[in-house]
Amino acid sequence: MNQAITQADELTAPEFDVSERSFDAPTRRTPLRKRLFDVTIAAPALIIAAPVIGALALASAWTFRAAPVFEQTRLGRGGKVFRFYKIRTLPTIAPDTADKYQLRSLDLPHFSRFVRFRHLDELPQLLLVLSGKMSLVGPRPEMPTLADSFDPRFVRDRLAVQPGCTGLWQVSIRARNLIGEHPEFDRYYLENWTLRLDAWILYRTVLAMATHDEIASVSDVPRWTGAKPR
């Protein structure tokens, strides 16, 4: 897995120009604080989650008779592509580039429905946080083919910062749709980032995983996070 991550460093997606942004991203001015925040939380979280990841990998391998870790190419900061990892929850016949609307037509086993509903298939991404490819919180890394269908300015803004395992869009009811259909969540995060906002999003992520309690809009973000009111 580490070898695959290293090889992905050499891949780029030059068609996405991130030299000009429509906002001044706070995350670009304070990368060290955010990185320390990520490592401090991700390292112990990965240790705690390791047995769960192992059990899910065994269950996935048994269910699908295939490699339990699914790899996909996603866009990272600056337009660089990297290997993105998830626990396999889809049969091998499912298209690698299918979006969530296309996946809804698949008849998935109970294991897949449970794991995807609780987002447990995302746990291997903690390794990508420690390797520096992702942050705990940030815009969701997207497939290059799907990003092509989004507004170019929106894509450029998202690629100006480190992608995240979770974010405002992910803890909202709009996560049932595509990211590009509700850009207000990522834009709000990019324009209002603080460590307090990251901490609140992580709390909401755990809450959503446990109870499926989701926010309705960016106006649900509390003032104490330092974000501007909407």
Secondary structure, DSSP 8 states (H G I E B T S, - for coil): -HHHHHHHTT-B-TTS--SS-SS--HHHH-HHHHHHHHHHHHHHHHHHHHHHHHHHHHHHHHHHSS-SEEEEEEE-GGGBEEEEEEE--S-TTS-TT--HHHHTTS---HHHHHHHHHTGGGTTHHHHHHTTS-EEESS----HHHHTTS-HHHHHHHTTS--EEE-TTTTBGGGGS-GGG-THHHHHHHHH--HHHHHHHHHHHHHHHHH---BSSGGGS-GGGT----
